Amino acid sequence: MTDDNDTLRLLEEAARGLAQFDPGRLRSWRDSEPGFDRQLWREMGSQGWFSILVSENDGGLGLGIDAAATIAKQLGRACAPEPYVAAGVMTPALLGSLGANNSDSETFAGVLAGEHIACIAWQNTTGSLNPTATEVTATETSGRISLSGSSRFVPTAHADSFLVTARYADGTLGVQWIKADAEGLLRDIEPTADGAFSARLTLNNVPVPAGACLAKGDMAAAALDEALDLGIIANCAELLGNMERALELTLDYLKTRKQFGQAIGSFQVLQHRTVDLWMKLQVTQHALNGAVRRAMAPDVPRNARALAASGLKARAAEEAHKMANETVQLHGAIGYTDEYDLSLYVNRSLTLVPFLGNAAEHRRRYDNLRQTAGAQA
């Protein structure tokens, strides 16, 4: 857990300095594999950003999700295409929960340093968030394990390895660390709205090397749930940064665009609309703060953390969708052009909103979690 606000302030300043908005850089990576700058990724690793959620005993910084969210928000403001939430928050969170001793120590260190990119592959072909819905099965024969099935919507398509969720014959879940060049692993690249890529993995009897099964059963399920919830919170922080900057661009435009001899920002109807957007930002920030506090509470129950994460994402995804629509409309015709920088934020929002579940999915998840909590009370 982060000790004080000074740490968060320093992280915010570091993130703002390293990940600055550069429209030329962003456009150069669109539709160009891997979709982001691996050199910048290594610089992010050297800053310790991928070690935040890993305990000091395992070589991390031992901070909390508030620190990761602080960085994610600044990356959202910069519209950075680097997969910080997927590979820099969720993967280290999962590995940290399972313990460094369960992993290849050299590869684990490479993940934290930004030299090796690993990504969790847990969603089935319909995109279910629930890890238990995986379509990958693990078969044990003569002491050897092999994986078969499909996993889709893997957010870091060009990762060096994947943490694949699979179901064993007895119904338990397992997490296996599989290299991207493993025999029998096929990777289909699928474009996303912001010009980046996700992957669909097809596994045909992919052998699991000795020691590559990181966890099974309740330990694996608990670690996956935690990584998912923390990823959702960080994803919402990135969305909030995106929303903030989109509104700033819009306000700047309204101050300079003139009609009938005066800036259109002086028109009362447009002022009302921008105030509504500002209120959406404040509500989302408040929801983020509440979810972070709940997730960082000592010994927080899994159900309570999941409720906080889904309640936040239902709010953030809905407000981000409205923000994108409204800011485009307030720009008039220029808002639809690819040359204008607002388009970068809108397209990035179209990728961030459905990632880890859209508003409708999280309303359903929240309702199911509430019902489960009530049944257990």
FENHU-V691285 format. One record per residue. RES is the residue in three letters. D_LAST is the distance of its C-alpha to the last C-alpha in whole Angstrom. Layout:
[[RES:D_LAST] [RES:D_LAST]]
//
This chain:
[[MET:29] [THR:32] [ASP:33] [ASP:35] [ASN:36] [ASP:40] [THR:38] [LEU:37] [ARG:40] [LEU:42] [LEU:40] [GLU:40] [GLU:44] [ALA:44] [ALA:43] [ARG:45] [GLY:48] [LEU:47] [ALA:46] [GLN:48] [PHE:48] [ASP:51] [PRO:52] [GLY:55] [ARG:52] [LEU:50] [ARG:52] [SER:54] [TRP:51] [ARG:50] [ASP:50] [SER:51] [GLU:50] [PRO:48] [GLY:47] [PHE:47] [ASP:49] [ARG:48] [GLN:50] [LEU:48] [TRP:45] [ARG:47] [GLU:47] [MET:44] [GLY:43] [SER:46] [GLN:44] [GLY:41] [TRP:39] [PHE:37] [SER:37] [ILE:34] [LEU:31] [VAL:33] [SER:33] [GLU:36] [ASN:36] [ASP:36] [GLY:39] [GLY:37] [LEU:36] [GLY:33] [LEU:32] [GLY:29] [ILE:28] [ASP:30] [ALA:33] [ALA:33] [ALA:32] [THR:35] [ILE:37] [ALA:35] [LYS:36] [GLN:40] [LEU:40] [GLY:39] [ARG:41] [ALA:44] [CYS:43] [ALA:43] [PRO:43] [GLU:42] [PRO:39] [TYR:37] [VAL:33] [ALA:34] [ALA:36] [GLY:36] [VAL:32] [MET:30] [THR:33] [PRO:33] [ALA:29] [LEU:29] [LEU:32] [GLY:31] [SER:27] [LEU:29] [GLY:32] [ALA:36] [ASN:36] [ASN:35] [SER:37] [ASP:41] [SER:42] [GLU:45] [THR:43] [PHE:40] [ALA:42] [GLY:44] [VAL:40] [LEU:40] [ALA:44] [GLY:44] [GLU:46] [HIS:44] [ILE:41] [ALA:38] [CYS:36] [ILE:33] [ALA:33] [TRP:30] [GLN:30] [ASN:31] [THR:34] [THR:32] [GLY:31] [SER:27] [LEU:25] [ASN:23] [PRO:25] [THR:24] [ALA:26] [THR:29] [GLU:32] [VAL:34] [THR:34] [ALA:35] [THR:38] [GLU:39] [THR:42] [SER:44] [GLY:42] [ARG:42] [ILE:40] [SER:40] [LEU:38] [SER:39] [GLY:37] [SER:37] [SER:35] [ARG:36] [PHE:35] [VAL:36] [PRO:37] [THR:39] [ALA:42] [HIS:44] [ALA:42] [ASP:44] [SER:41] [PHE:38] [LEU:34] [VAL:34] [THR:30] [ALA:31] [ARG:30] [TYR:31] [ALA:32] [ASP:29] [GLY:27] [THR:26] [LEU:26] [GLY:29] [VAL:31] [GLN:35] [TRP:37] [ILE:40] [LYS:43] [ALA:44] [ASP:47] [ALA:46] [GLU:48] [GLY:46] [LEU:44] [LEU:45] [ARG:44] [ASP:45] [ILE:45] [GLU:44] [PRO:44] [THR:42] [ALA:43] [ASP:44] [GLY:46] [ALA:44] [PHE:43] [SER:40] [ALA:40] [ARG:40] [LEU:40] [THR:41] [LEU:41] [ASN:44] [ASN:43] [VAL:43] [PRO:43] [VAL:41] [PRO:43] [ALA:42] [GLY:40] [ALA:38] [CYS:35] [LEU:33] [ALA:30] [LYS:28] [GLY:25] [ASP:22] [MET:24] [ALA:25] [ALA:22] [ALA:21] [ALA:24] [LEU:24] [ASP:21] [GLU:22] [ALA:25] [LEU:24] [ASP:22] [LEU:25] [GLY:27] [ILE:26] [ILE:26] [ALA:30] [ASN:31] [CYS:29] [ALA:32] [GLU:35] [LEU:34] [LEU:34] [GLY:37] [ASN:39] [MET:38] [GLU:40] [ARG:43] [ALA:43] [LEU:43] [GLU:46] [LEU:48] [THR:48] [LEU:48] [ASP:51] [TYR:53] [LEU:52] [LYS:54] [THR:57] [ARG:57] [LYS:60] [GLN:61] [PHE:63] [GLY:64] [GLN:61] [ALA:58] [ILE:55] [GLY:53] [SER:54] [PHE:53] [GLN:51] [VAL:49] [LEU:49] [GLN:47] [HIS:45] [ARG:43] [THR:44] [VAL:42] [ASP:39] [LEU:39] [TRP:39] [MET:36] [LYS:34] [LEU:35] [GLN:33] [VAL:30] [THR:30] [GLN:31] [HIS:28] [ALA:25] [LEU:27] [ASN:27] [GLY:23] [ALA:22] [VAL:24] [ARG:23] [ARG:19] [ALA:20] [MET:23] [ALA:20] [PRO:20] [ASP:18] [VAL:16] [PRO:13] [ARG:15] [ASN:12] [ALA:13] [ARG:17] [ALA:17] [LEU:15] [ALA:18] [ALA:21] [SER:20] [GLY:20] [LEU:23] [LYS:25] [ALA:24] [ARG:26] [ALA:29] [ALA:30] [GLU:30] [GLU:32] [ALA:34] [HIS:35] [LYS:37] [MET:38] [ALA:40] [ASN:41] [GLU:42] [THR:44] [VAL:46] [GLN:47] [LEU:48] [HIS:51] [GLY:52] [ALA:54] [ILE:54] [GLY:50] [TYR:51] [THR:53] [ASP:52] [GLU:55] [TYR:53] [ASP:50] [LEU:48] [SER:48] [LEU:46] [TYR:43] [VAL:43] [ASN:43] [ARG:41] [SER:38] [LEU:38] [THR:37] [LEU:35] [VAL:33] [PRO:32] [PHE:32] [LEU:28] [GLY:27] [ASN:28] [ALA:27] [ALA:26] [GLU:24] [HIS:22] [ARG:21] [ARG:20] [ARG:18] [TYR:16] [ASP:15] [ASN:14] [LEU:12] [ARG:11] [GLN:10] [THR:9] [ALA:6] [GLY:5] [ALA:6] [GLN:4] [ALA:0]]
//
